[in-house]
Amino acid sequence: MLYYIIDKKQDHSYKHKERKDTIRIHGKEKQLVAMNPGNQANYKLTLSLKELKPIVGFTEELKKLFGDSKHD
């Protein structure tokens, strides 16, 4: 299994003149496209396998993002 976590604040941008949303993945701009024509709520992003990370590092990356708090 593979994954990629996107930080919307850092990686997302909207280009008004071109009317498109993009996400920066490894320094490259990838376009978000509507799932259905005219649908402005659901978008998809297509990534290649090379751009994804192995799932074994997922837990550690989540801990870095959200902290390693333990709930009793």
mmCIF file of the N, C-alpha and C atoms, coordinates in Angstrom:
data_MODEL
# 
_entry.id   MODEL 
# 
loop_
_atom_site.group_PDB 
_atom_site.id 
_atom_site.type_symbol 
_atom_site.label_atom_id 
_atom_site.label_alt_id 
_atom_site.label_comp_id 
_atom_site.label_asym_id 
_atom_site.label_entity_id 
_atom_site.label_seq_id 
_atom_site.pdbx_PDB_ins_code 
_atom_site.Cartn_x 
_atom_site.Cartn_y 
_atom_site.Cartn_z 
_atom_site.occupancy 
_atom_site.B_iso_or_equiv 
_atom_site.pdbx_formal_charge 
_atom_site.auth_seq_id 
_atom_site.auth_comp_id 
_atom_site.auth_asym_id 
_atom_site.auth_atom_id 
_atom_site.pdbx_PDB_model_num 
ATOM 1   N N  . MET A 1 1  ? 0.834   -1.172 0.000   1.00 0.00 ? 1  MET A N  1 
ATOM 2   C CA . MET A 1 1  ? 0.000   0.000  0.000   1.00 0.00 ? 1  MET A CA 1 
ATOM 3   C C  . MET A 1 1  ? 0.882   1.239  0.000   1.00 0.00 ? 1  MET A C  1 
ATOM 4   N N  . LEU A 1 2  ? 0.373   2.273  -0.654  1.00 0.00 ? 2  LEU A N  1 
ATOM 5   C CA . LEU A 1 2  ? 1.113   3.520  -0.782  1.00 0.00 ? 2  LEU A CA 1 
ATOM 6   C C  . LEU A 1 2  ? 0.224   4.699  -0.394  1.00 0.00 ? 2  LEU A C  1 
ATOM 7   N N  . TYR A 1 3  ? 0.840   5.835  -0.068  1.00 0.00 ? 3  TYR A N  1 
ATOM 8   C CA . TYR A 1 3  ? 0.077   7.021  0.316   1.00 0.00 ? 3  TYR A CA 1 
ATOM 9   C C  . TYR A 1 3  ? 0.859   8.290  -0.007  1.00 0.00 ? 3  TYR A C  1 
ATOM 10  N N  . TYR A 1 4  ? 0.184   9.431  0.090   1.00 0.00 ? 4  TYR A N  1 
ATOM 11  C CA . TYR A 1 4  ? 0.828   10.740 0.018   1.00 0.00 ? 4  TYR A CA 1 
ATOM 12  C C  . TYR A 1 4  ? -0.048  11.720 0.791   1.00 0.00 ? 4  TYR A C  1 
ATOM 13  N N  . ILE A 1 5  ? 0.509   12.447 1.744   1.00 0.00 ? 5  ILE A N  1 
ATOM 14  C CA . ILE A 1 5  ? -0.237  13.429 2.525   1.00 0.00 ? 5  ILE A CA 1 
ATOM 15  C C  . ILE A 1 5  ? -0.009  14.808 1.916   1.00 0.00 ? 5  ILE A C  1 
ATOM 16  N N  . ILE A 1 6  ? -1.100  15.522 1.670   1.00 0.00 ? 6  ILE A N  1 
ATOM 17  C CA . ILE A 1 6  ? -1.027  16.858 1.082   1.00 0.00 ? 6  ILE A CA 1 
ATOM 18  C C  . ILE A 1 6  ? -1.344  17.894 2.150   1.00 0.00 ? 6  ILE A C  1 
ATOM 19  N N  . ASP A 1 7  ? -0.495  18.904 2.271   1.00 0.00 ? 7  ASP A N  1 
ATOM 20  C CA . ASP A 1 7  ? -0.740  20.031 3.164   1.00 0.00 ? 7  ASP A CA 1 
ATOM 21  C C  . ASP A 1 7  ? -1.384  21.128 2.324   1.00 0.00 ? 7  ASP A C  1 
ATOM 22  N N  . LYS A 1 8  ? -2.680  21.306 2.485   1.00 0.00 ? 8  LYS A N  1 
ATOM 23  C CA . LYS A 1 8  ? -3.421  22.249 1.648   1.00 0.00 ? 8  LYS A CA 1 
ATOM 24  C C  . LYS A 1 8  ? -2.872  23.670 1.761   1.00 0.00 ? 8  LYS A C  1 
ATOM 25  N N  . LYS A 1 9  ? -2.435  24.071 2.949   1.00 0.00 ? 9  LYS A N  1 
ATOM 26  C CA . LYS A 1 9  ? -1.930  25.430 3.142   1.00 0.00 ? 9  LYS A CA 1 
ATOM 27  C C  . LYS A 1 9  ? -0.647  25.678 2.358   1.00 0.00 ? 9  LYS A C  1 
ATOM 28  N N  . GLN A 1 10 ? 0.197   24.667 2.233   1.00 0.00 ? 10 GLN A N  1 
ATOM 29  C CA . GLN A 1 10 ? 1.480   24.839 1.554   1.00 0.00 ? 10 GLN A CA 1 
ATOM 30  C C  . GLN A 1 10 ? 1.455   24.376 0.102   1.00 0.00 ? 10 GLN A C  1 
ATOM 31  N N  . ASP A 1 11 ? 0.722   23.316 -0.189  1.00 0.00 ? 11 ASP A N  1 
ATOM 32  C CA . ASP A 1 11 ? 0.811   22.674 -1.500  1.00 0.00 ? 11 ASP A CA 1 
ATOM 33  C C  . ASP A 1 11 ? -0.269  23.098 -2.494  1.00 0.00 ? 11 ASP A C  1 
ATOM 34  N N  . HIS A 1 12 ? -1.378  23.664 -2.027  1.00 0.00 ? 12 HIS A N  1 
ATOM 35  C CA . HIS A 1 12 ? -2.506  23.993 -2.902  1.00 0.00 ? 12 HIS A CA 1 
ATOM 36  C C  . HIS A 1 12 ? -2.399  25.423 -3.416  1.00 0.00 ? 12 HIS A C  1 
ATOM 37  N N  . SER A 1 13 ? -2.777  25.632 -4.676  1.00 0.00 ? 13 SER A N  1 
ATOM 38  C CA . SER A 1 13 ? -2.887  26.988 -5.214  1.00 0.00 ? 13 SER A CA 1 
ATOM 39  C C  . SER A 1 13 ? -4.000  27.024 -6.258  1.00 0.00 ? 13 SER A C  1 
ATOM 40  N N  . TYR A 1 14 ? -4.602  28.196 -6.398  1.00 0.00 ? 14 TYR A N  1 
ATOM 41  C CA . TYR A 1 14 ? -5.647  28.396 -7.408  1.00 0.00 ? 14 TYR A CA 1 
ATOM 42  C C  . TYR A 1 14 ? -5.155  29.445 -8.379  1.00 0.00 ? 14 TYR A C  1 
ATOM 43  N N  . LYS A 1 15 ? -5.182  29.119 -9.656  1.00 0.00 ? 15 LYS A N  1 
ATOM 44  C CA . LYS A 1 15 ? -4.745  30.040 -10.703 1.00 0.00 ? 15 LYS A CA 1 
ATOM 45  C C  . LYS A 1 15 ? -5.995  30.615 -11.367 1.00 0.00 ? 15 LYS A C  1 
ATOM 46  N N  . HIS A 1 16 ? -6.316  31.865 -10.998 1.00 0.00 ? 16 HIS A N  1 
ATOM 47  C CA . HIS A 1 16 ? -7.570  32.469 -11.429 1.00 0.00 ? 16 HIS A CA 1 
ATOM 48  C C  . HIS A 1 16 ? -7.656  32.633 -12.945 1.00 0.00 ? 16 HIS A C  1 
ATOM 49  N N  . LYS A 1 17 ? -6.583  33.099 -13.575 1.00 0.00 ? 17 LYS A N  1 
ATOM 50  C CA . LYS A 1 17 ? -6.622  33.304 -15.034 1.00 0.00 ? 17 LYS A CA 1 
ATOM 51  C C  . LYS A 1 17 ? -6.885  32.004 -15.776 1.00 0.00 ? 17 LYS A C  1 
ATOM 52  N N  . GLU A 1 18 ? -6.311  30.921 -15.291 1.00 0.00 ? 18 GLU A N  1 
ATOM 53  C CA . GLU A 1 18 ? -6.493  29.613 -15.930 1.00 0.00 ? 18 GLU A CA 1 
ATOM 54  C C  . GLU A 1 18 ? -7.696  28.868 -15.363 1.00 0.00 ? 18 GLU A C  1 
ATOM 55  N N  . ARG A 1 19 ? -8.246  29.379 -14.255 1.00 0.00 ? 19 ARG A N  1 
ATOM 56  C CA . ARG A 1 19 ? -9.385  28.763 -13.560 1.00 0.00 ? 19 ARG A CA 1 
ATOM 57  C C  . ARG A 1 19 ? -9.119  27.298 -13.225 1.00 0.00 ? 19 ARG A C  1 
ATOM 58  N N  . LYS A 1 20 ? -7.991  27.066 -12.566 1.00 0.00 ? 20 LYS A N  1 
ATOM 59  C CA . LYS A 1 20 ? -7.689  25.690 -12.169 1.00 0.00 ? 20 LYS A CA 1 
ATOM 60  C C  . LYS A 1 20 ? -6.996  25.644 -10.816 1.00 0.00 ? 20 LYS A C  1 
ATOM 61  N N  . ASP A 1 21 ? -7.304  24.586 -10.087 1.00 0.00 ? 21 ASP A N  1 
ATOM 62  C CA . ASP A 1 21 ? -6.667  24.299 -8.806  1.00 0.00 ? 21 ASP A CA 1 
ATOM 63  C C  . ASP A 1 21 ? -5.492  23.375 -9.061  1.00 0.00 ? 21 ASP A C  1 
ATOM 64  N N  . THR A 1 22 ? -4.374  23.631 -8.377  1.00 0.00 ? 22 THR A N  1 
ATOM 65  C CA . THR A 1 22 ? -3.213  22.760 -8.524  1.00 0.00 ? 22 THR A CA 1 
ATOM 66  C C  . THR A 1 22 ? -2.664  22.382 -7.150  1.00 0.00 ? 22 THR A C  1 
ATOM 67  N N  . ILE A 1 23 ? -1.984  21.260 -7.119  1.00 0.00 ? 23 ILE A N  1 
ATOM 68  C CA . ILE A 1 23 ? -1.292  20.773 -5.932  1.00 0.00 ? 23 ILE A CA 1 
ATOM 69  C C  . ILE A 1 23 ? 0.161   20.555 -6.324  1.00 0.00 ? 23 ILE A C  1 
ATOM 70  N N  . ARG A 1 24 ? 1.086   21.027 -5.487  1.00 0.00 ? 24 ARG A N  1 
ATOM 71  C CA . ARG A 1 24 ? 2.518   20.835 -5.751  1.00 0.00 ? 24 ARG A CA 1 
ATOM 72  C C  . ARG A 1 24 ? 2.960   19.531 -5.097  1.00 0.00 ? 24 ARG A C  1 
ATOM 73  N N  . ILE A 1 25 ? 3.439   18.592 -5.924  1.00 0.00 ? 25 ILE A N  1 
ATOM 74  C CA . ILE A 1 25 ? 3.933   17.291 -5.476  1.00 0.00 ? 25 ILE A CA 1 
ATOM 75  C C  . ILE A 1 25 ? 5.383   17.169 -5.929  1.00 0.00 ? 25 ILE A C  1 
ATOM 76  N N  . HIS A 1 26 ? 6.308   17.089 -4.985  1.00 0.00 ? 26 HIS A N  1 
ATOM 77  C CA . HIS A 1 26 ? 7.746   16.978 -5.289  1.00 0.00 ? 26 HIS A CA 1 
ATOM 78  C C  . HIS A 1 26 ? 8.202   18.063 -6.269  1.00 0.00 ? 26 HIS A C  1 
ATOM 79  N N  . GLY A 1 27 ? 7.719   19.291 -6.074  1.00 0.00 ? 27 GLY A N  1 
ATOM 80  C CA . GLY A 1 27 ? 8.134   20.412 -6.909  1.00 0.00 ? 27 GLY A CA 1 
ATOM 81  C C  . GLY A 1 27 ? 7.420   20.529 -8.240  1.00 0.00 ? 27 GLY A C  1 
ATOM 82  N N  . LYS A 1 28 ? 6.515   19.616 -8.543  1.00 0.00 ? 28 LYS A N  1 
ATOM 83  C CA . LYS A 1 28 ? 5.776   19.660 -9.809  1.00 0.00 ? 28 LYS A CA 1 
ATOM 84  C C  . LYS A 1 28 ? 4.317   19.993 -9.537  1.00 0.00 ? 28 LYS A C  1 
ATOM 85  N N  . GLU A 1 29 ? 3.730   20.818 -10.403 1.00 0.00 ? 29 GLU A N  1 
ATOM 86  C CA . GLU A 1 29 ? 2.322   21.178 -10.267 1.00 0.00 ? 29 GLU A CA 1 
ATOM 87  C C  . GLU A 1 29 ? 1.449   20.102 -10.900 1.00 0.00 ? 29 GLU A C  1 
ATOM 88  N N  . LYS A 1 30 ? 0.469   19.632 -10.132 1.00 0.00 ? 30 LYS A N  1 
ATOM 89  C CA . LYS A 1 30 ? -0.500  18.643 -10.611 1.00 0.00 ? 30 LYS A CA 1 
ATOM 90  C C  . LYS A 1 30 ? -1.871  19.288 -10.548 1.00 0.00 ? 30 LYS A C  1 
ATOM 91  N N  . GLN A 1 31 ? -2.671  19.116 -11.584 1.00 0.00 ? 31 GLN A N  1 
ATOM 92  C CA . GLN A 1 31 ? -3.983  19.748 -11.625 1.00 0.00 ? 31 GLN A CA 1 
ATOM 93  C C  . GLN A 1 31 ? -5.055  18.886 -10.964 1.00 0.00 ? 31 GLN A C  1 
ATOM 94  N N  . LEU A 1 32 ? -5.883  19.530 -10.142 1.00 0.00 ? 32 LEU A N  1 
ATOM 95  C CA . LEU A 1 32 ? -7.070  18.885 -9.593  1.00 0.00 ? 32 LEU A CA 1 
ATOM 96  C C  . LEU A 1 32 ? -8.172  19.026 -10.635 1.00 0.00 ? 32 LEU A C  1 
ATOM 97  N N  . VAL A 1 33 ? -8.871  17.951 -10.920 1.00 0.00 ? 33 VAL A N  1 
ATOM 98  C CA . VAL A 1 33 ? -9.951  17.999 -11.910 1.00 0.00 ? 33 VAL A CA 1 
ATOM 99  C C  . VAL A 1 33 ? -11.257 17.561 -11.261 1.00 0.00 ? 33 VAL A C  1 
ATOM 100 N N  . ALA A 1 34 ? -12.364 18.123 -11.751 1.00 0.00 ? 34 ALA A N  1 
ATOM 101 C CA . ALA A 1 34 ? -13.679 17.791 -11.211 1.00 0.00 ? 34 ALA A CA 1 
ATOM 102 C C  . ALA A 1 34 ? -13.995 16.325 -11.484 1.00 0.00 ? 34 ALA A C  1 
ATOM 103 N N  . MET A 1 35 ? -14.596 15.675 -10.494 1.00 0.00 ? 35 MET A N  1 
ATOM 104 C CA . MET A 1 35 ? -14.982 14.265 -10.648 1.00 0.00 ? 35 MET A CA 1 
ATOM 105 C C  . MET A 1 35 ? -16.044 14.115 -11.731 1.00 0.00 ? 35 MET A C  1 
ATOM 106 N N  . ASN A 1 36 ? -16.988 15.034 -11.763 1.00 0.00 ? 36 ASN A N  1 
ATOM 107 C CA . ASN A 1 36 ? -18.054 15.032 -12.762 1.00 0.00 ? 36 ASN A CA 1 
ATOM 108 C C  . ASN A 1 36 ? -18.114 16.424 -13.375 1.00 0.00 ? 36 ASN A C  1 
ATOM 109 N N  . PRO A 1 37 ? -18.410 16.530 -14.662 1.00 0.00 ? 37 PRO A N  1 
ATOM 110 C CA . PRO A 1 37 ? -18.504 17.863 -15.285 1.00 0.00 ? 37 PRO A CA 1 
ATOM 111 C C  . PRO A 1 37 ? -19.507 18.744 -14.536 1.00 0.00 ? 37 PRO A C  1 
ATOM 112 N N  . GLY A 1 38 ? -19.105 19.954 -14.219 1.00 0.00 ? 38 GLY A N  1 
ATOM 113 C CA . GLY A 1 38 ? -19.982 20.886 -13.525 1.00 0.00 ? 38 GLY A CA 1 
ATOM 114 C C  . GLY A 1 38 ? -20.029 20.696 -12.022 1.00 0.00 ? 38 GLY A C  1 
ATOM 115 N N  . ASN A 1 39 ? -19.360 19.688 -11.490 1.00 0.00 ? 39 ASN A N  1 
ATOM 116 C CA . ASN A 1 39 ? -19.360 19.439 -10.049 1.00 0.00 ? 39 ASN A CA 1 
ATOM 117 C C  . ASN A 1 39 ? -18.209 20.222 -9.423  1.00 0.00 ? 39 ASN A C  1 
ATOM 118 N N  . GLN A 1 40 ? -18.531 21.216 -8.623  1.00 0.00 ? 40 GLN A N  1 
ATOM 119 C CA . GLN A 1 40 ? -17.499 22.045 -8.005  1.00 0.00 ? 40 GLN A CA 1 
ATOM 120 C C  . GLN A 1 40 ? -17.169 21.615 -6.575  1.00 0.00 ? 40 GLN A C  1 
ATOM 121 N N  . ALA A 1 41 ? -17.649 20.446 -6.159  1.00 0.00 ? 41 ALA A N  1 
ATOM 122 C CA . ALA A 1 41 ? -17.420 19.994 -4.787  1.00 0.00 ? 41 ALA A CA 1 
ATOM 123 C C  . ALA A 1 41 ? -16.398 18.865 -4.696  1.00 0.00 ? 41 ALA A C  1 
ATOM 124 N N  . ASN A 1 42 ? -16.380 17.966 -5.650  1.00 0.00 ? 42 ASN A N  1 
ATOM 125 C CA . ASN A 1 42 ? -15.505 16.789 -5.580  1.00 0.00 ? 42 ASN A CA 1 
ATOM 126 C C  . ASN A 1 42 ? -14.452 16.837 -6.680  1.00 0.00 ? 42 ASN A C  1 
ATOM 127 N N  . TYR A 1 43 ? -13.201 16.782 -6.260  1.00 0.00 ? 43 TYR A N  1 
ATOM 128 C CA . TYR A 1 43 ? -12.083 16.814 -7.202  1.00 0.00 ? 43 TYR A CA 1 
ATOM 129 C C  . TYR A 1 43 ? -11.239 15.564 -7.048  1.00 0.00 ? 43 TYR A C  1 
ATOM 130 N N  . LYS A 1 44 ? -10.479 15.251 -8.093  1.00 0.00 ? 44 LYS A N  1 
ATOM 131 C CA . LYS A 1 44 ? -9.562  14.114 -8.016  1.00 0.00 ? 44 LYS A CA 1 
ATOM 132 C C  . LYS A 1 44 ? -8.170  14.561 -8.440  1.00 0.00 ? 44 LYS A C  1 
ATOM 133 N N  . LEU A 1 45 ? -7.186  13.845 -7.948  1.00 0.00 ? 45 LEU A N  1 
ATOM 134 C CA . LEU A 1 45 ? -5.788  14.096 -8.253  1.00 0.00 ? 45 LEU A CA 1 
ATOM 135 C C  . LEU A 1 45 ? -5.172  12.761 -8.627  1.00 0.00 ? 45 LEU A C  1 
ATOM 136 N N  . THR A 1 46 ? -4.559  12.685 -9.787  1.00 0.00 ? 46 THR A N  1 
ATOM 137 C CA . THR A 1 46 ? -3.941  11.445 -10.238 1.00 0.00 ? 46 THR A CA 1 
ATOM 138 C C  . THR A 1 46 ? -2.436  11.531 -10.018 1.00 0.00 ? 46 THR A C  1 
ATOM 139 N N  . LEU A 1 47 ? -1.899  10.556 -9.293  1.00 0.00 ? 47 LEU A N  1 
ATOM 140 C CA . LEU A 1 47 ? -0.462  10.493 -9.030  1.00 0.00 ? 47 LEU A CA 1 
ATOM 141 C C  . LEU A 1 47 ? 0.098   9.178  -9.557  1.00 0.00 ? 47 LEU A C  1 
ATOM 142 N N  . SER A 1 48 ? 1.369   9.194  -9.932  1.00 0.00 ? 48 SER A N  1 
ATOM 143 C CA . SER A 1 48 ? 2.014   7.956  -10.355 1.00 0.00 ? 48 SER A CA 1 
ATOM 144 C C  . SER A 1 48 ? 2.531   7.222  -9.116  1.00 0.00 ? 48 SER A C  1 
ATOM 145 N N  . LEU A 1 49 ? 2.828   5.958  -9.263  1.00 0.00 ? 49 LEU A N  1 
ATOM 146 C CA . LEU A 1 49 ? 3.344   5.167  -8.143  1.00 0.00 ? 49 LEU A CA 1 
ATOM 147 C C  . LEU A 1 49 ? 4.654   5.730  -7.608  1.00 0.00 ? 49 LEU A C  1 
ATOM 148 N N  . LYS A 1 50 ? 5.465   6.329  -8.477  1.00 0.00 ? 50 LYS A N  1 
ATOM 149 C CA . LYS A 1 50 ? 6.749   6.895  -8.057  1.00 0.00 ? 50 LYS A CA 1 
ATOM 150 C C  . LYS A 1 50 ? 6.568   8.072  -7.104  1.00 0.00 ? 50 LYS A C  1 
ATOM 151 N N  . GLU A 1 51 ? 5.415   8.750  -7.168  1.00 0.00 ? 51 GLU A N  1 
ATOM 152 C CA . GLU A 1 51 ? 5.164   9.917  -6.331  1.00 0.00 ? 51 GLU A CA 1 
ATOM 153 C C  . GLU A 1 51 ? 4.618   9.554  -4.951  1.00 0.00 ? 51 GLU A C  1 
ATOM 154 N N  . LEU A 1 52 ? 4.258   8.300  -4.756  1.00 0.00 ? 52 LEU A N  1 
ATOM 155 C CA . LEU A 1 52 ? 3.677   7.851  -3.494  1.00 0.00 ? 52 LEU A CA 1 
ATOM 156 C C  . LEU A 1 52 ? 4.742   7.270  -2.572  1.00 0.00 ? 52 LEU A C  1 
ATOM 157 N N  . LYS A 1 53 ? 4.405   7.199  -1.283  1.00 0.00 ? 53 LYS A N  1 
ATOM 158 C CA . LYS A 1 53 ? 5.334   6.688  -0.268  1.00 0.00 ? 53 LYS A CA 1 
ATOM 159 C C  . LYS A 1 53 ? 4.837   5.339  0.250   1.00 0.00 ? 53 LYS A C  1 
ATOM 160 N N  . PRO A 1 54 ? 5.744   4.458  0.682   1.00 0.00 ? 54 PRO A N  1 
ATOM 161 C CA . PRO A 1 54 ? 5.319   3.179  1.268   1.00 0.00 ? 54 PRO A CA 1 
ATOM 162 C C  . PRO A 1 54 ? 4.558   3.412  2.571   1.00 0.00 ? 54 PRO A C  1 
ATOM 163 N N  . ILE A 1 55 ? 3.535   2.625  2.808   1.00 0.00 ? 55 ILE A N  1 
ATOM 164 C CA . ILE A 1 55 ? 2.653   2.787  3.969   1.00 0.00 ? 55 ILE A CA 1 
ATOM 165 C C  . ILE A 1 55 ? 3.377   2.575  5.302   1.00 0.00 ? 55 ILE A C  1 
ATOM 166 N N  . VAL A 1 56 ? 4.532   1.919  5.292   1.00 0.00 ? 56 VAL A N  1 
ATOM 167 C CA . VAL A 1 56 ? 5.241   1.647  6.553   1.00 0.00 ? 56 VAL A CA 1 
ATOM 168 C C  . VAL A 1 56 ? 5.602   2.932  7.305   1.00 0.00 ? 56 VAL A C  1 
ATOM 169 N N  . GLY A 1 57 ? 5.780   4.047  6.620   1.00 0.00 ? 57 GLY A N  1 
ATOM 170 C CA . GLY A 1 57 ? 6.122   5.308  7.280   1.00 0.00 ? 57 GLY A CA 1 
ATOM 171 C C  . GLY A 1 57 ? 4.930   6.185  7.618   1.00 0.00 ? 57 GLY A C  1 
ATOM 172 N N  . PHE A 1 58 ? 3.720   5.701  7.369   1.00 0.00 ? 58 PHE A N  1 
ATOM 173 C CA . PHE A 1 58 ? 2.509   6.501  7.544   1.00 0.00 ? 58 PHE A CA 1 
ATOM 174 C C  . PHE A 1 58 ? 2.285   6.925  8.998   1.00 0.00 ? 58 PHE A C  1 
ATOM 175 N N  . THR A 1 59 ? 2.398   5.994  9.931   1.00 0.00 ? 59 THR A N  1 
ATOM 176 C CA . THR A 1 59 ? 2.160   6.295  11.347  1.00 0.00 ? 59 THR A CA 1 
ATOM 177 C C  . THR A 1 59 ? 3.134   7.353  11.850  1.00 0.00 ? 59 THR A C  1 
ATOM 178 N N  . GLU A 1 60 ? 4.399   7.223  11.510  1.00 0.00 ? 60 GLU A N  1 
ATOM 179 C CA . GLU A 1 60 ? 5.403   8.184  11.955  1.00 0.00 ? 60 GLU A CA 1 
ATOM 180 C C  . GLU A 1 60 ? 5.126   9.567  11.369  1.00 0.00 ? 60 GLU A C  1 
ATOM 181 N N  . GLU A 1 61 ? 4.717   9.622  10.112  1.00 0.00 ? 61 GLU A N  1 
ATOM 182 C CA . GLU A 1 61 ? 4.433   10.916 9.488   1.00 0.00 ? 61 GLU A CA 1 
ATOM 183 C C  . GLU A 1 61 ? 3.213   11.581 10.131  1.00 0.00 ? 61 GLU A C  1 
ATOM 184 N N  . LEU A 1 62 ? 2.200   10.794 10.466  1.00 0.00 ? 62 LEU A N  1 
ATOM 185 C CA . LEU A 1 62 ? 1.031   11.346 11.164  1.00 0.00 ? 62 LEU A CA 1 
ATOM 186 C C  . LEU A 1 62 ? 1.416   11.880 12.538  1.00 0.00 ? 62 LEU A C  1 
ATOM 187 N N  . LYS A 1 63 ? 2.295   11.176 13.241  1.00 0.00 ? 63 LYS A N  1 
ATOM 188 C CA . LYS A 1 63 ? 2.750   11.644 14.553  1.00 0.00 ? 63 LYS A CA 1 
ATOM 189 C C  . LYS A 1 63 ? 3.496   12.967 14.428  1.00 0.00 ? 63 LYS A C  1 
ATOM 190 N N  . LYS A 1 64 ? 4.287   13.135 13.367  1.00 0.00 ? 64 LYS A N  1 
ATOM 191 C CA . LYS A 1 64 ? 4.994   14.395 13.141  1.00 0.00 ? 64 LYS A CA 1 
ATOM 192 C C  . LYS A 1 64 ? 4.010   15.531 12.897  1.00 0.00 ? 64 LYS A C  1 
ATOM 193 N N  . LEU A 1 65 ? 2.960   15.251 12.135  1.00 0.00 ? 65 LEU A N  1 
ATOM 194 C CA . LEU A 1 65 ? 1.982   16.283 11.796  1.00 0.00 ? 65 LEU A CA 1 
ATOM 195 C C  . LEU A 1 65 ? 1.078   16.660 12.963  1.00 0.00 ? 65 LEU A C  1 
ATOM 196 N N  . PHE A 1 66 ? 0.632   15.671 13.725  1.00 0.00 ? 66 PHE A N  1 
ATOM 197 C CA . PHE A 1 66 ? -0.363  15.907 14.765  1.00 0.00 ? 66 PHE A CA 1 
ATOM 198 C C  . PHE A 1 66 ? 0.170   15.763 16.184  1.00 0.00 ? 66 PHE A C  1 
ATOM 199 N N  . GLY A 1 67 ? 1.429   15.435 16.325  1.00 0.00 ? 67 GLY A N  1 
ATOM 200 C CA . GLY A 1 67 ? 2.002   15.240 17.652  1.00 0.00 ? 67 GLY A CA 1 
ATOM 201 C C  . GLY A 1 67 ? 1.775   13.817 18.128  1.00 0.00 ? 67 GLY A C  1 
ATOM 202 N N  . ASP A 1 68 ? 2.563   13.419 19.087  1.00 0.00 ? 68 ASP A N  1 
ATOM 203 C CA . ASP A 1 68 ? 2.481   12.044 19.599  1.00 0.00 ? 68 ASP A CA 1 
ATOM 204 C C  . ASP A 1 68 ? 1.775   12.050 20.948  1.00 0.00 ? 68 ASP A C  1 
ATOM 205 N N  . SER A 1 69 ? 0.541   12.581 20.982  1.00 0.00 ? 69 SER A N  1 
ATOM 206 C CA . SER A 1 69 ? -0.202  12.610 22.247  1.00 0.00 ? 69 SER A CA 1 
ATOM 207 C C  . SER A 1 69 ? -0.866  11.265 22.486  1.00 0.00 ? 69 SER A C  1 
ATOM 208 N N  . LYS A 1 70 ? -0.827  10.829 23.731  1.00 0.00 ? 70 LYS A N  1 
ATOM 209 C CA . LYS A 1 70 ? -1.439  9.543  24.094  1.00 0.00 ? 70 LYS A CA 1 
ATOM 210 C C  . LYS A 1 70 ? -2.689  9.825  24.907  1.00 0.00 ? 70 LYS A C  1 
ATOM 211 N N  . HIS A 1 71 ? -3.781  9.188  24.510  1.00 0.00 ? 71 HIS A N  1 
ATOM 212 C CA . HIS A 1 71 ? -5.050  9.360  25.217  1.00 0.00 ? 71 HIS A CA 1 
ATOM 213 C C  . HIS A 1 71 ? -5.283  8.171  26.122  1.00 0.00 ? 71 HIS A C  1 
ATOM 214 N N  . ASP A 1 72 ? -5.693  8.426  27.373  1.00 0.00 ? 72 ASP A N  1 
ATOM 215 C CA . ASP A 1 72 ? -5.962  7.348  28.332  1.00 0.00 ? 72 ASP A CA 1 
ATOM 216 C C  . ASP A 1 72 ? -7.393  6.896  28.248  1.00 0.00 ? 72 ASP A C  1 
# 
